Amino acid sequence: MRDHFIKRLHELAARDPRIVLITGDLGFGVFNKFREERGHQFINAGVSEQHMTMLATGMAMEGRVTFTYSIGNFPTLRCLEMIRNDAAYHDANVKVVCIGGGFSYGALGISHHATEDLAIMRSLPEVTVVSPCGLWETMEATEAIVNTLGTCYLRLDKSVGDDAPRDGEKFELGRLRTLRQGDVTVVVTGGILCEVQKAAEELSAEGIELKIVSCHTLKPFDADGLIECSAGARAVVTVEEHTVCGGLGSVVAETFMDRAVVPEKFLRVGLEAGFSSIVGSQEYLRTRYNLDAPAIASRIRNLLAGQ
């Protein structure tokens, strides 16, 4: 996702002189071409993410569209007060980019596990929260947030699912996308889409067909689309590489309650009690926390069986 993000941002910056990319002292290999060709639109703020955010806000309030860029929790939790008080409160065109959502940097431990960010960022008023599931959504979302007024959060993953668009499909923030048809609706956000798609193949061999729905935008959330894609479903399941508290599962549950809709069966799949204190690769941590394809398939199988 990272490489596709910077590729599209480079293209956009060449056409739009307002765009400025500010990094927290990383990404140099990835940014080489951007820095060489758009050096006047690139700033290294150093290992000082709070100042990076304040700098971005000041530039945005002078007419720029600024992107702050760092890994894991560093551009969000470390800068939360500045995002809230400086950027969001003033409706500044600051686009906060996290590379390494979920367990992407799993081997570096809990400080680098971005597993509460969606809940925290979506709680801030007027902040658009975007978590693409694959490469096409990453590139399209990058362009979309440039054209979205106010503060936005773009959460990028190391892993990706197959989010290929239909012929002629246009990307739209705040709209769910149905990627596969079935009678069990699974709403997913982020690169963990790849595990859901593997689970769908496993369950299909048993006669259980998953309708896979990409939720690339958690805020604003597509409430009408959720009601439509879950109508008549045997069950509704949410999957996210994030705590089940306040993230995608909460958005979906809140929407059902607000609309007085009660699914036949409902399940939230995500990080449950406690911190993600285990260290290891993203694939290893998904296995340990029951977020890989076999675990997802098993939980859906058990849900349908009434267990």
N, C-alpha and C positions, 0 to 999 in steps of 0.2 A: 504493500500500500504506500509506503514511504516514497518509493521511487516514482510511482504513478502520480502521487500528490505533487512532488516537486516538478515533474515534467509538465503537468498541466499549469501549475502556478507560474513556471517560467514562460510558457506561451502567453498566459494572461498578462504577466508583467510587461512583456514586450509590447503589448497593445494598450496597456493602461498604466500610465506613469504614476498614478496614485498609489499603486501597490508597493508595499515595503515589507520585506521579510527580515525578522529580527530573531536571531538564534541565541540560545543560552550556552554558547561555547561548545557546540557540537555540530555534527553533520557536514564536516568540511569536504570529505570525499564526495558526498552526495551533492553538495552545493557548488562544486568547482565550476561547472559551466555557468550556473546562475551568477556566481560571484564575479566571474571573468567578464560576462556579457552584460550583466545588470548591476555592476558594482555600486552604482549610486542608489540602488534600491535594496541594498543588503547591509545589515548591521550585525556585528557580533557584540552582544551586550555583556559577554563574559559570564562567569558562574555567579549570576546575580539576577535570578529570575524575577524577584519583586521589582527591581529597577527596570528590567526588560518590559514588564507589564505597564509600569507607569510611563516609560518612554513611549510605548506603543499607544497609550491612551492620549498623551499629549499630541503626538503626531496625527492621530486620528481626529482629534478635535480641531486640527488645522487643515483638515480635508483629505488626509491620507486614508488608505485602507490597509491596516497593519496586521501582519501575521506574527504571532509569537510562537516559538517552536522549541520544544524540549521533550524529554522522554518521561514516561511513566507519570508519576504524580507531581513532577517538578513544575510544569506550567500551570497546574490547577491548584492542588492542595497547598503547595508552598506559597502560592500567590493569591489565595482565596480572597483575602481582604481587599487587595488591589483590584481584582476582577470585579468584586461586588461594589466597592465604594467609588472606584475611579472609572472603570470601563462601563459596567452595566448600568449603574445609576445615571450616568450621563449619556446613555445610548450611543456610546462611541463605537465606531466601526473597527473594533478589535476582534480578530479571529484567532482564538486560542487553539493551537494544534498540539495534541499529545500523540507521539509515536510510542507504541508499546502498550496498548490497552490490554487489560486483563493480565494474563500470565506471560506476555510476550518476552519480558525480561525476567523470567522465572528463576534463573540461576543466580540472580543478584539479590534475591530475598524480598521480604515484605516491603522494604522501603521503595522497591521498584515494581511491586504488584499493584497495578491500577484497578482496584476492585470495588471502590466506593465512588469513583468520580462521576458516573452518570447520575447517581442519586443526588450528589451534592450540587452538580452543575445545573440539573434541571430544577432544583429548588430555588435558584436565583431568578428573580423577576426579569422578564424580557430577554432572557438568554436563549438562543436557538441551540439545540443539542443534537448533534449528528454523529452517527456511529455506523459507517458503511460496512457492508458485508463482503464486498469483493472489489475488484479492481475498477470495473466500470462505474460503480457507485462512488468510489473514491474520487475519480477524476471529475465526474459530474457534480458531486457535492462540493468539491473545491471551487468550481466555477460558480455554483449556486450561492455559496456564502459570500463570495465577492459582491454579488448583486443583492444581498440581503442586508438591509439596514440594521445597525445595532451590533451588539456583541454576540459572537457565535463560538461554539465549542465543536471542534472536529476531532474525533477519537479514532486513531488509526491502529491497526493490528499488524502483527507480523504474519499471521496466517490469513488465508482468504478462502471464500467459497466461490462457487460458480454462480455469478450473478448476471450472466450474459443477458442483454436486453432483447425483447422481441423486436421484430422488424418494425422500424418506424417509432419505437417507443421513445418518449421523452422523459427525462428525469425531472421529478418535481419534489422539492422539499415538503415534508409533512404529508406524504402519501405512501401508503403501504404498497408493496409489490408482491403479487402472487407468482412464485417461481415454479411451483409444481402443484398439481391438483390431487385431491384426496378427500377423505371424509373425517380425518383427524387433523384439525388445524394446529400447526406449530408456528408460532411467531418467534422470530429470531433476530437478534441484532449483533453486529460485529463478525469477525472472521470465524467464529465458532460455527457459522453456517456450514463450513466444510464437514464438521462432525454430524450435524443434523442431516445433511445430504447422504452421508454414509449410513446413518441409522435408517433413513428412509428406504435405502436399497435393501438393507437387512430385513426390515419389517415387510416390505413389499413381497418378499419371497414367502411370507407367512399369510398373505392376504390382507395385511394392514397397510392402507395407503395414506400417506401423510400429505396434507396440503401445506406446503412450505411458504411462509409469508415473510418477506424481508421488511423489517422495521429499521430503515436507515435513519429515520428522524424520530427521536423520542419527544422532542418539543419543538414546534407544535406537533401534537399527536393526532393521527388520523382516526378519530373516534368513529366516524361513519364507516370508514373502510373496515375497521375491526368488526363492527356489528355485521357488516355484509359478509366478510370472509369467514365468520364463525357461525353464521346462520345454518342450522341443521347439522352441525358437526357432532360427531360422537363424543368428542372431547376437545378442549382447547389447552394447549401447552405453550409455555414461554421458555425460551432457552437463551441464556446470556452468560458470558464469562465475567461475572460481576456478582456482588452480593444480591440475594433475593430481596433485600430491604431497600426499597426506594428506586430500583431500576426498572427494567422493562416489565418484569412480572407485576410490580406495583402499579405501573401505568395502566396495564391491561386490566388488572383487578379493579382499580379505581374507575376506569371507564365503564366496565360492566355494571358496577354498583350505581354509578351516576345515571346510567341509562335503564336501570331496573331490569337488567338482563342477567339471567343465571344460567351459565353453561351446564350441560348435562354432567360433565366432569371437567375439572380444572386442576392444572399442575404447574408449579413454577420450578424450573430447573436452573440452578445457579449455585453460587457459593453460599453455604448455609452457616451454621453457628461458628463463631470464632474467626480469628485472623488466618490468612493463608500463610502459615508459619513454615511450611515445608519448602525446601529449596530444590530446584531442578528445572529441566527444560519445560517449555510450554506443553509439549505432548505428555510428558511425565506427570505434570501437575493436573492436567485434565483427567488423567487416569486415576490419580490419587483422590481427586475431589469429585469423582463420578460425573465428569463432564465430557467424557469421550463418547464416541459413537456407540459402543456396546452398552455403556451405562444409560445413555439416553434412550436407546431402543428398549432396554430392560424396564426402565421406569414407565415408558409409555405402554408397554405390554402389560405390566402389572396394573397400571391405572385402568386400562380397558377391562381387565379381569376383575376389577373391584377390590384389589389388594391395596 
